[in-house]
Amino acid sequence: MFSPKDRELERGWPGRIEGDRVIQLAAQTLQSFFTGGGQAREHDEFPLADVVLRPPILHPPSIRDFYAFEQHVRTARASRGLDVPAEWYEIPVFYFSNAAAVYGPDEEIPYPTGTEELDYELELAAVIGVEGQIAGFTVMNDWSARDLQRAEMKVGLGPAKGKDFATSLGPVVVTVDEFDGSAGTMVARVNGEERSRGSAADIHHSWQAIRDRAALNTRLLPGDILGSGTVGSGCILELGDGRWLQPGDVVELEIEGIGVLRNTVGPPAA
């Protein structure tokens, strides 16, 4: 999704990037493009330098975030004195995130009230297209307020407010004919400094298994988001150095084959 820099378009238009230009597709949303079989006619074109990339799905019907990288699961659970349960190896598990708090490339992320431990999470995300199948992939930042999350999860629910304030998606969706989610280097940088590095190939559960689990006893809709969970070492919690994000920090998440999702942490609420 994109919008020309000289127009105020919250949602933007679907487009296809070809080199240094964007081809506008005659569809209202990415969901409608997918459900039209990906055959929407071309409408117009713009220089890439003259457009702003928008969230690929501004209002997804749902966001299911899975927990599919073993290294992250082991480290995160060990920090709470827990082992990895046998069930984790048997079934992909997920929680629902807030589909009303989606941010796109280069947007400012509000610093959440009540936290002193703001974290990024480096993830790959699948986008559902027609007939409940995976249509493409994008980069996902599952922003986390660790101190809020820690308190909630002691009760046995959550992460709730630990994740409720923001999820970033972008910069583009790469369709499955070009990127199938099975490989790709994943890197996180804060203010230009590399903080995390992993590989999409390390995922324990296949994307088909993740999709099938999400679809069990329900119907997946075009635009639904399926997050992979955090790649190994892909968050500050795992690094354990206490260098939590601060207002003004620029966070870049890069996945080979997709691109860079960049956001700036905004100031705390007054």
Secondary structure as the mmCIF struct_conf table of DSSP 4:
data_model
#
loop_
_struct_conf.conf_type_id
_struct_conf.id
_struct_conf.beg_label_comp_id
_struct_conf.beg_label_asym_id
_struct_conf.beg_label_seq_id
_struct_conf.end_label_comp_id
_struct_conf.end_label_asym_id
_struct_conf.end_label_seq_id
STRN STRN1 PHE A 2 PRO A 4
TURN_TY1_P TURN_TY1_P1 LYS A 5 ASP A 6
BEND BEND1 ARG A 7 ARG A 7
BEND BEND2 GLU A 10 ARG A 11
STRN STRN2 TRP A 13 TRP A 13
STRN STRN3 GLY A 15 GLU A 18
TURN_TY1_P TURN_TY1_P2 GLY A 19 ASP A 20
STRN STRN4 ARG A 21 LEU A 25
BEND BEND3 ALA A 26 ALA A 26
BEND BEND4 GLN A 28 THR A 29
HELX_RH_AL_P HELX_RH_AL_P1 LEU A 30 THR A 35
TURN_TY1_P TURN_TY1_P3 GLY A 36 GLY A 38
HELX_LH_PP_P HELX_LH_PP_P1 ALA A 40 ARG A 41
STRN STRN5 GLU A 42 PRO A 47
HELX_RH_3T_P HELX_RH_3T_P1 LEU A 48 ASP A 50
STRN STRN6 VAL A 51 LEU A 53
BEND BEND5 PRO A 56 HIS A 59
BEND BEND6 PRO A 61 PRO A 61
STRN STRN7 ILE A 63 PHE A 66
HELX_RH_AL_P HELX_RH_AL_P2 GLU A 70 ALA A 78
TURN_TY1_P TURN_TY1_P4 SER A 79 GLY A 81
HELX_LH_PP_P HELX_LH_PP_P2 ASP A 83 PRO A 85
HELX_RH_AL_P HELX_RH_AL_P3 ALA A 86 GLU A 90
BEND BEND7 ILE A 91 ILE A 91
STRN STRN8 PHE A 94 PHE A 96
TURN_TY1_P TURN_TY1_P5 ALA A 99 ALA A 100
STRN STRN9 VAL A 102 TYR A 103
TURN_TY1_P TURN_TY1_P6 PRO A 105 ASP A 106
HELX_LH_PP_P HELX_LH_PP_P3 GLU A 107 GLU A 107
STRN STRN10 GLU A 108 TYR A 111
HELX_LH_PP_P HELX_LH_PP_P4 PRO A 112 PRO A 112
TURN_TY1_P TURN_TY1_P7 THR A 113 GLY A 114
BEND BEND8 GLU A 116 GLU A 116
STRN STRN11 LEU A 118 ASP A 119
STRN STRN12 GLU A 121 GLU A 121
STRN STRN13 LEU A 122 ILE A 128
HELX_RH_3T_P HELX_RH_3T_P2 VAL A 130 GLY A 132
STRN STRN14 ILE A 134 ASN A 141
STRN STRN15 SER A 144 ALA A 145
HELX_RH_AL_P HELX_RH_AL_P4 ARG A 146 MET A 153
TURN_TY1_P TURN_TY1_P8 LYS A 154 GLY A 156
HELX_RH_3T_P HELX_RH_3T_P3 ALA A 160 GLY A 162
TURN_TY1_P TURN_TY1_P9 LYS A 163 PHE A 165
STRN STRN16 THR A 167 THR A 175
TURN_TY1_P TURN_TY1_P10 VAL A 176 GLU A 178
BEND BEND9 GLY A 181 SER A 182
STRN STRN17 THR A 185 VAL A 190
TURN_TY1_P TURN_TY1_P11 ASN A 191 GLY A 192
STRN STRN18 GLU A 193 SER A 199
HELX_RH_3T_P HELX_RH_3T_P4 ALA A 200 ASP A 202
BEND BEND10 HIS A 204 HIS A 205
HELX_RH_AL_P HELX_RH_AL_P5 TRP A 207 ALA A 215
TURN_TY1_P TURN_TY1_P12 LEU A 216 ASN A 217
BEND BEND11 THR A 218 THR A 218
TURN_TY1_P TURN_TY1_P13 PRO A 222 GLY A 223
STRN STRN19 ILE A 225 GLY A 227
HELX_LH_PP_P HELX_LH_PP_P5 THR A 230 VAL A 231
TURN_TY1_P TURN_TY1_P14 GLY A 232 SER A 233
STRN STRN20 CYS A 235 CYS A 235
HELX_RH_AL_P HELX_RH_AL_P6 ILE A 236 LEU A 239
TURN_TY1_P TURN_TY1_P15 GLY A 240 GLY A 240
BEND BEND12 ASP A 241 ASP A 241
STRN STRN21 LEU A 245 LEU A 245
TURN_TY1_P TURN_TY1_P16 PRO A 247 GLY A 248
STRN STRN22 VAL A 250 ILE A 255
TURN_TY1_P TURN_TY1_P17 GLU A 256 ILE A 258
STRN STRN23 GLY A 259 PRO A 268
HELX_LH_PP_P HELX_LH_PP_P6 ALA A 269 ALA A 269
#
